[in-house]
C-alpha cells in the first residue's frame, strides 16, 4: 500500500515522501507504518484511536474517519496535516 507522508512527519520516515506498507485496513496500515517508523502513529492518532484534529487521512480522494475502512491493493493512503502560524 502506498502511503503519502506530509512534510512535518517526514523526519520519522528519514525524509521519504512516500512509503510502501502492507495492510488490509487503514488501521493496519498505520500500525505497520508505526512498526517501521516508531512514533509516527502517535502524531496522527490520539489515545482514543481517533485521527487528531489537525490531521486528515484520505484513501484516494475520500476522507476517512473510520480507521477500520478496508483497503484494496490499488488504494493509496494520503496523510495531510494542517499548518498554523501567526
Backbone as a printed PyTorch tensor [residue, N CA C, xyz], in Angstrom:
tensor([[[  0.8490,  -1.1660,   0.0000],
         [  0.0000,   0.0000,   0.0000],
         [  0.8960,   1.2300,   0.0000]],

        [[  0.6650,   2.1310,  -0.9220],
         [  1.4380,   3.3730,  -0.9620],
         [  0.8250,   4.3700,   0.0180]],

        [[  1.6880,   4.9540,   0.8520],
         [  1.2620,   5.9460,   1.8360],
         [  2.0380,   7.2340,   1.5720]],

        [[  1.3090,   8.3350,   1.4150],
         [  1.9090,   9.6490,   1.2090],
         [  2.0780,  10.3160,   2.5720]],

        [[  3.3010,  10.7500,   2.8570],
         [  3.6520,  11.3130,   4.1580],
         [  3.7840,  12.8370,   4.0330]],

        [[  3.1180,  13.6020,   4.9050],
         [  3.2490,  15.0630,   4.8310],
         [  4.6240,  15.5220,   5.3280]],

        [[  5.0450,  16.6830,   4.8670],
         [  6.3530,  17.2280,   5.2310],
         [  6.6680,  17.2070,   6.7170]],

        [[  5.7460,  17.6560,   7.5890],
         [  6.0700,  17.6880,   9.0170],
         [  6.3190,  16.3090,   9.6480]],

        [[  5.9130,  15.2310,   8.9960],
         [  6.1400,  13.8890,   9.5560],
         [  7.2920,  13.1520,   8.8730]],

        [[  7.9200,  13.7690,   7.9060],
         [  8.9950,  13.0840,   7.1670],
         [ 10.2550,  12.8800,   7.9900]],

        [[ 10.3710,  13.5640,   9.1150],
         [ 11.5250,  13.3040,   9.9880],
         [ 11.4660,  11.8690,  10.5150]],

        [[ 10.2600,  11.3050,  10.6100],
         [ 10.1020,   9.9100,  11.0420],
         [ 10.4860,   8.9380,   9.9360]],

        [[ 10.2830,   9.3350,   8.6800],
         [ 10.4980,   8.4330,   7.5390],
         [ 11.8300,   8.6970,   6.8510]],

        [[ 12.7420,   9.3550,   7.5470],
         [ 14.0520,   9.6860,   7.0000],
         [ 13.9250,  10.4780,   5.7000]],

        [[ 12.9220,  11.3610,   5.6610],
         [ 12.7350,  12.2470,   4.5220],
         [ 11.8750,  11.7040,   3.4000]],

        [[ 11.4350,  10.4570,   3.5070],
         [ 10.6400,   9.8560,   2.4260],
         [  9.2500,  10.4850,   2.3620]],

        [[  8.8430,  10.8940,   1.1570],
         [  7.5130,  11.4650,   0.9450],
         [  6.4670,  10.3780,   0.7260]],

        [[  6.9130,   9.2060,   0.2630],
         [  6.0160,   8.0650,   0.0400],
         [  6.7080,   6.8050,   0.5330]],

        [[  5.9330,   5.9490,   1.1650],
         [  6.4480,   4.6600,   1.6190],
         [  5.4340,   3.5840,   1.2650]],

        [[  5.8950,   2.3590,   1.1990],
         [  5.0260,   1.2080,   0.9320],
         [  4.9280,   0.3750,   2.2020]],

        [[  3.7080,   0.1310,   2.6590],
         [  3.4810,  -0.7340,   3.8140],
         [  2.2690,  -1.6140,   3.5360]],

        [[  2.2540,  -2.8370,   4.0710],
         [  1.0970,  -3.7110,   3.8650],
         [ -0.0440,  -3.3500,   4.8070]],

        [[ -1.2390,  -3.7830,   4.4570],
         [ -2.3870,  -3.6020,   5.3430],
         [ -3.6940,  -3.7730,   4.6090]],

        [[ -4.6640,  -4.3640,   5.2980],
         [ -5.9850,  -4.5810,   4.7150],
         [ -6.9920,  -3.5310,   5.1710]],

        [[ -6.5720,  -2.6500,   6.0960],
         [ -7.4290,  -1.5510,   6.5560],
         [ -6.5250,  -0.3580,   6.8510]],

        [[ -7.1350,   0.8000,   6.9960],
         [ -6.3620,   1.9920,   7.3420],
         [ -5.6460,   1.7720,   8.6730]],

        [[ -6.3340,   1.1970,   9.6480],
         [ -5.7240,   0.9440,  10.9590],
         [ -4.4920,   0.0510,  10.8380]],

        [[ -4.5760,  -0.9950,  10.0250],
         [ -3.4310,  -1.8910,   9.8520],
         [ -2.2690,  -1.1810,   9.1690]],

        [[ -2.5730,  -0.3520,   8.1860],
         [ -1.5190,   0.4010,   7.5070],
         [ -0.8150,   1.3280,   8.4950]],

        [[ -1.5800,   2.0140,   9.3360],
         [ -0.9720,   2.9150,  10.3160],
         [ -0.1510,   2.1470,  11.3500]],

        [[ -0.6100,   0.9690,  11.7340],
         [  0.1520,   0.1300,  12.6700],
         [  1.4690,  -0.3190,  12.0330]],

        [[  1.4120,  -0.7540,  10.7840],
         [  2.6280,  -1.1630,  10.0700],
         [  3.5770,   0.0210,   9.9000]],

        [[  3.0140,   1.1750,   9.6010],
         [  3.8170,   2.3840,   9.4430],
         [  4.5570,   2.6900,  10.7440]],

        [[  3.8560,   2.5610,  11.8790],
         [  4.4670,   2.8170,  13.1810],
         [  5.5060,   1.7620,  13.5270]],

        [[  5.3010,   0.5270,  13.0750],
         [  6.2990,  -0.5130,  13.2990],
         [  7.6030,  -0.2110,  12.5810]],

        [[  7.4860,   0.3590,  11.4140],
         [  8.6700,   0.7080,  10.6290],
         [  9.2720,   2.0450,  11.0710]],

        [[  8.4040,   2.9810,  11.4520],
         [  8.8370,   4.3280,  11.8380],
         [  8.2380,   4.6640,  13.2060]],

        [[  8.8360,   4.1570,  14.2900],
         [  8.2590,   4.3040,  15.6280],
         [  7.9310,   5.7530,  15.9920]],

        [[  6.7220,   5.9280,  16.5360],
         [  6.2700,   7.2290,  16.9960],
         [  5.4070,   7.9890,  16.0100]],

        [[  5.4190,   7.5960,  14.7420],
         [  4.6720,   8.3560,  13.7370],
         [  3.1620,   8.2500,  13.9510]],

        [[  2.6820,   7.0880,  14.3840],
         [  1.2420,   6.9070,  14.5680],
         [  0.7070,   7.8420,  15.6550]],

        [[  1.4610,   7.9970,  16.7350],
         [  1.0300,   8.8650,  17.8300],
         [  0.8650,  10.3120,  17.3690]],

        [[  1.6200,  10.7290,  16.3800],
         [  1.4960,  12.0900,  15.8460],
         [  0.2010,  12.2660,  15.0580]],

        [[ -0.4020,  11.1450,  14.6050],
         [ -1.6160,  11.2040,  13.7800],
         [ -2.8720,  10.7900,  14.5300]],

        [[ -2.7310,   9.8440,  15.4760],
         [ -3.8690,   9.2080,  16.1430],
         [ -3.7660,   9.4510,  17.6470]],

        [[ -4.8860,   9.8500,  18.2680],
         [ -4.8610,  10.1350,  19.7020],
         [ -5.0850,   8.8720,  20.5390]],

        [[ -5.1600,   9.0540,  21.8540],
         [ -5.2940,   7.9330,  22.7830],
         [ -6.6320,   7.2100,  22.6590]],

        [[ -7.6280,   7.8350,  22.0510],
         [ -8.9390,   7.2030,  21.8350],
         [ -9.0340,   6.5590,  20.4510]],

        [[ -7.9030,   6.4120,  19.7830],
         [ -7.8370,   5.8450,  18.4310],
         [ -8.6070,   6.6690,  17.4070]],

        [[ -8.6020,   7.9810,  17.5810],
         [ -9.2360,   8.9010,  16.6290],
         [ -8.1510,   9.7230,  15.9390]],

        [[ -8.4130,  10.0810,  14.7000],
         [ -7.4880,  10.9450,  13.9720],
         [ -7.4380,  12.2950,  14.6870]],

        [[ -6.2410,  12.7690,  14.9540],
         [ -6.0860,  14.0590,  15.6380],
         [ -6.7240,  15.1720,  14.8070]],

        [[ -7.2030,  16.2140,  15.4790],
         [ -7.9760,  17.2560,  14.7980],
         [ -7.1880,  17.9880,  13.7190]],

        [[ -5.8850,  18.0830,  13.8570],
         [ -5.0810,  18.7850,  12.8540],
         [ -4.6050,  17.8690,  11.7280]],

        [[ -5.0020,  16.6060,  11.7790],
         [ -4.6070,  15.6290,  10.7610],
         [ -5.8240,  15.2130,   9.9400]],

        [[ -5.5810,  14.8370,   8.7040],
         [ -6.6200,  14.2790,   7.8350],
         [ -6.0260,  13.0540,   7.1570]],

        [[ -6.8360,  12.0110,   7.0530],
         [ -6.4190,  10.7900,   6.3670],
         [ -7.3930,  10.5610,   5.2170]],

        [[ -6.8350,  10.3510,   4.0440],
         [ -7.6320,  10.0880,   2.8550],
         [ -7.2510,   8.7400,   2.2800]],

        [[ -8.2300,   8.0660,   1.6970],
         [ -7.9680,   6.9050,   0.8500],
         [ -8.3720,   7.3610,  -0.5390]],

        [[ -7.3900,   7.4500,  -1.3940],
         [ -7.5630,   8.0420,  -2.7180],
         [ -8.0530,   9.4820,  -2.5230]],

        [[ -9.2750,   9.8060,  -2.8750],
         [ -9.7670,  11.1820,  -2.7050],
         [-10.8190,  11.3030,  -1.6070]],

        [[-11.0700,  10.2250,  -0.8780],
         [-12.1230,  10.1910,   0.1440],
         [-11.5330,  10.3320,   1.5430]],

        [[-11.9980,  11.3400,   2.2900],
         [-11.5350,  11.4900,   3.6680],
         [-12.0810,  10.3510,   4.5160]],

        [[-11.2150,   9.8050,   5.3660],
         [-11.5570,   8.6450,   6.1820],
         [-11.6570,   9.0580,   7.6450]],

        [[-12.7530,   8.6580,   8.2840],
         [-12.9110,   8.8620,   9.7240],
         [-12.8700,   7.5220,  10.4550]],

        [[-13.2730,   6.4680,   9.7710],
         [-13.2860,   5.1140,  10.3330],
         [-11.9840,   4.4140,   9.9590]],

        [[-11.1140,   4.2190,  10.9510],
         [ -9.8190,   3.5970,  10.6790],
         [ -9.9460,   2.1310,  10.3000]],

        [[-11.1130,   1.5510,  10.5160],
         [-11.3490,   0.1690,  10.1190],
         [-11.6830,   0.0220,   8.6440]],

        [[-11.7090,   1.1340,   7.9150],
         [-12.0690,   1.0920,   6.4950],
         [-11.1600,   0.1260,   5.7510]],

        [[-11.7720,  -0.8350,   5.0250],
         [-10.9630,  -1.7890,   4.2610],
         [-10.2620,  -1.1120,   3.0890]],

        [[ -9.1390,  -1.6880,   2.6970],
         [ -8.3560,  -1.1720,   1.5820],
         [ -8.1730,  -2.2490,   0.5230]],

        [[ -8.0250,  -1.8150,  -0.7110],
         [ -7.6660,  -2.7340,  -1.7910],
         [ -6.2230,  -2.4410,  -2.1910]],

        [[ -5.6280,  -3.3450,  -2.9370],
         [ -4.2270,  -3.1930,  -3.3310],
         [ -3.9890,  -1.9320,  -4.1580]],

        [[ -5.0040,  -1.4540,  -4.8580],
         [ -4.8580,  -0.2780,  -5.7160],
         [ -5.0240,   1.0440,  -4.9640]],

        [[ -5.4730,   1.0000,  -3.7200],
         [ -5.7080,   2.2270,  -2.9560],
         [ -4.3990,   2.8980,  -2.5530]],

        [[ -4.4780,   4.2040,  -2.3430],
         [ -3.3800,   4.9680,  -1.7730],
         [ -3.9010,   5.6840,  -0.5360]],

        [[ -3.0860,   5.7170,   0.4980],
         [ -3.4270,   6.4310,   1.7260],
         [ -2.6390,   7.7360,   1.7230]],

        [[ -3.3600,   8.8320,   1.8820],
         [ -2.7380,  10.1490,   1.8890],
         [ -2.9640,  10.7660,   3.2640]],

        [[ -1.8810,  11.1650,   3.9040],
         [ -1.9480,  11.7890,   5.2230],
         [ -1.6280,  13.2710,   5.0420]],

        [[ -2.4990,  14.1090,   5.5560],
         [ -2.2930,  15.5580,   5.4910],
         [ -2.3420,  16.1320,   6.8980]],

        [[ -1.6150,  17.2160,   7.1110],
         [ -1.7180,  17.8870,   8.3970],
         [ -1.8480,  19.3840,   8.1710]],

        [[ -2.6480,  19.9910,   9.0200],
         [ -2.8770,  21.4270,   8.9420],
         [ -1.6660,  22.1640,   9.5000]],

        [[ -1.3910,  23.2860,   8.9190],
         [ -0.3260,  24.1470,   9.4080],
         [ -0.9630,  25.4160,   9.9390]],

        [[ -0.3750,  25.9470,  10.9780],
         [ -0.8920,  27.2050,  11.5120],
         [  0.2860,  28.0900,  11.8900]],

        [[  0.0050,  29.2990,  12.0490],
         [  1.0580,  30.2250,  12.4220],
         [  0.5000,  31.6250,  12.5400]],

        [[  1.3390,  32.5180,  12.8580],
         [  0.8450,  33.8710,  13.0240],
         [  1.7970,  34.8840,  12.4780]]])
